């Protein structure tokens, strides 16, 4: 697929997808979502990639769904289920990647932009970024996962405040609330990102895949079932992947493992 609404870059074991509708504040149009989904599929199949970075071009990370497109669905309601399914399928693609996805947020991540941010495993934000779910301000409700992911991230009361008042919080507050990993001045964002993706480049892709899958799946299980899942995954990974043996050998030989 030719990409015009996103940019895809691959460098040194890291893929970067940049939302590329700056004049529309990177609103999630059907075409952008289709290209984004294709790119996520491409990087997931690339065995050299060990991390995905999601960013936005222009003044903001993402303003959310394309409200101009929403207007067309009032005339043809049959368009709406496919659009929402397209968004949610793409967000699940991110969660199902065999390596971490990191959202790098500047400007703002609002409504669908917040939902995209939460589909990633980690988020770095600028201190002054604006983060929130503003669907209610426009007589809408979330359709891309906010009612489900937000309480799981920040607890019910804070989630209800954001969902029902339509307020936004700063990047620094997003860290305090558990929505983001770290907040830094905009000029420090790339350096902070490198502190995460640098170590990921050296890790076993198979190990990253198992850790991510078991962690996300286990969050919805009782603790005993989650530990049982981890034990099963541990045994499977240790007996089927060559990477544990290489890692232990490298430790004994006092060298870096080669994955």
ZAMARGU-4260 file (C-alpha; in steps of 0.2 Angstrom, whole numbers, plus 5000, padded with zeros to 4 digits):
<rodrens>
0) 5000/5000/5000 | 5006/5018/4996 | 5005/5029/5012 | 4999/5047/5010 | 4990/5049/5027
5) 5004/5041/5037 | 5023/5040/5036 | 5032/5023/5040 | 5050/5023/5044 | 5061/5008/5049
10) 5078/5011/5057 | 5090/5001/5068 | 5076/4988/5073 | 5063/5002/5077 | 5048/5006/5066
15) 5040/5023/5067 | 5023/5027/5061 | 5019/5046/5060 | 5001/5052/5058 | 5002/5063/5043
20) 4987/5074/5042 | 4994/5089/5050 | 4981/5101/5043 | 4967/5091/5051 | 4977/5089/5067
25) 4979/5070/5062 | 4961/5066/5064 | 4957/5048/5061 | 4949/5047/5044 | 4945/5030/5036
30) 4960/5032/5024 | 4972/5036/5038 | 4966/5021/5048 | 4967/5009/5033 | 4985/5015/5030
35) 4989/5014/5049 | 4983/4996/5050 | 4992/4991/5034 | 5008/4998/5042 | 5006/4990/5059
40) 5003/4973/5050 | 5019/4976/5040 | 5030/4980/5055 | 5023/4966/5064 | 5029/4954/5051
45) 5046/4961/5050 | 5057/4950/5061 | 5070/4964/5063 | 5058/4976/5072 | 5058/4976/5091
50) 5048/4992/5095 | 5035/5003/5087 | 5034/5022/5090 | 5018/5031/5085 | 5019/5050/5083
55) 5010/5064/5075 | 5016/5077/5062 | 5012/5095/5064 | 5005/5103/5080 | 4998/5088/5088
60) 4998/5070/5091 | 4980/5067/5086 | 4964/5076/5088 | 4953/5060/5088 | 4940/5054/5075
65) 4937/5064/5059 | 4921/5073/5063 | 4919/5078/5045 | 4918/5060/5041 | 4905/5058/5055
70) 4894/5070/5047 | 4892/5059/5032 | 4887/5044/5043 | 4871/5054/5048 | 4865/5053/5030
75) 4871/5034/5029 | 4871/5026/5046 | 4877/5010/5038 | 4894/5018/5037 | 4896/5019/5056
80) 4898/5001/5061 | 4912/4998/5049 | 4921/5014/5054 | 4921/5010/5072 | 4926/4992/5069
85) 4940/4998/5058 | 4947/5009/5072 | 4945/4995/5086 | 4953/4982/5075 | 4968/4993/5072
90) 4970/4997/5090 | 4969/4978/5094 | 4983/4976/5081 | 4994/4987/5091 | 4991/4978/5107
95) 4994/4961/5098 | 5011/4966/5091 | 5025/4955/5097 | 5035/4970/5104 | 5031/4986/5114
100) 5022/5001/5106 | 5027/5018/5112 | 5016/5033/5109 | 5025/5050/5109 | 5013/5064/5112
105) 5015/5082/5109 | 5001/5096/5107 | 4987/5085/5112 | 4979/5068/5112 | 4960/5070/5113
110) 4946/5058/5111 | 4951/5045/5098 | 4969/5052/5100 | 4968/5047/5118 | 4961/5030/5113
115) 4976/5028/5101 | 4988/5033/5115 | 4980/5020/5127 | 4982/5006/5114 | 5000/5008/5115
120) 5010/5000/5129 | 5019/5016/5135 | 5017/5034/5132 | 5029/5048/5133 | 5021/5066/5133
125) 5027/5084/5134 | 5024/5093/5150 | 5012/5104/5142 | 5002/5092/5131 | 4983/5091/5133
130) 4976/5074/5136 | 4958/5069/5138 | 4942/5062/5131 | 4931/5075/5125 | 4917/5065/5116
135) 4904/5071/5128 | 4908/5089/5124 | 4901/5086/5107 | 4886/5076/5112 | 4895/5060/5108
140) 4902/5045/5117 | 4918/5035/5115 | 4918/5021/5102 | 4937/5017/5102 | 4939/5010/5119
145) 4940/5024/5132 | 4926/5017/5143 | 4935/5001/5145 | 4954/5006/5144 | 4953/5022/5154
150) 4946/5014/5170 | 4959/5000/5169 | 4973/5013/5168 | 4968/5026/5180 | 4953/5019/5191
155) 4935/5022/5190 | 4933/5039/5198 | 4946/5048/5188 | 4940/5039/5172 | 4922/5045/5175
160) 4928/5063/5178 | 4937/5063/5161 | 4923/5054/5152 | 4908/5064/5159 | 4916/5082/5160
165) 4926/5082/5144 | 4940/5090/5153 | 4958/5088/5148 | 4974/5086/5159 | 4992/5091/5156
170) 5005/5079/5151 | 5013/5081/5169 | 4996/5076/5176 | 4994/5062/5164 | 5010/5054/5172
175) 5003/5057/5190 | 4987/5049/5185 | 4995/5034/5177 | 4990/5038/5159 | 5008/5041/5153
180) 5025/5035/5158 | 5035/5051/5158 | 5033/5069/5154 | 5047/5080/5148 | 5049/5097/5139
185) 5047/5096/5121 | 5065/5098/5117 | 5069/5082/5128 | 5056/5071/5120 | 5068/5062/5108
190) 5081/5059/5121 | 5068/5052/5133 | 5062/5041/5119 | 5079/5034/5115 | 5081/5029/5134
195) 5067/5017/5130 | 5070/5011/5113 | 5089/5010/5115 | 5088/4995/5127 | 5074/4987/5117
200) 5085/4985/5102 | 5096/4973/5111 | 5082/4962/5117 | 5075/4945/5111 | 5060/4948/5100
205) 5053/4931/5106 | 5056/4936/5124 | 5047/4953/5121 | 5033/4945/5113 | 5030/4932/5127
210) 5032/4946/5140 | 5019/4957/5132 | 5006/4944/5128 | 5006/4936/5145 | 5006/4953/5154
215) 4991/4960/5144 | 4981/4944/5145 | 4985/4941/5163 | 4978/4958/5168 | 4960/4951/5165
220) 4963/4936/5175 | 4962/4932/5194 | 4980/4932/5201 | 4981/4913/5202 | 4976/4910/5184
225) 4988/4924/5179 | 5003/4915/5187 | 4997/4899/5180 | 4997/4907/5163 | 5015/4914/5166
230) 5021/4897/5171 | 5015/4889/5156 | 5022/4902/5144 | 5039/4901/5153 | 5040/4883/5150
235) 5035/4884/5132 | 5047/4898/5129 | 5062/4890/5138 | 5059/4874/5128 | 5056/4881/5111
240) 5066/4896/5109 | 5085/4897/5106 | 5086/4914/5115 | 5087/4908/5133 | 5101/4897/5130
245) 5111/4911/5121 | 5107/4923/5135 | 5113/4911/5148 | 5129/4907/5138 | 5132/4925/5135
250) 5131/4929/5154 | 5143/4915/5158 | 5155/4921/5144 | 5153/4939/5150 | 5148/4946/5133
255) 5132/4953/5126 | 5120/4940/5119 | 5116/4940/5101 | 5097/4940/5097
</rodrens>
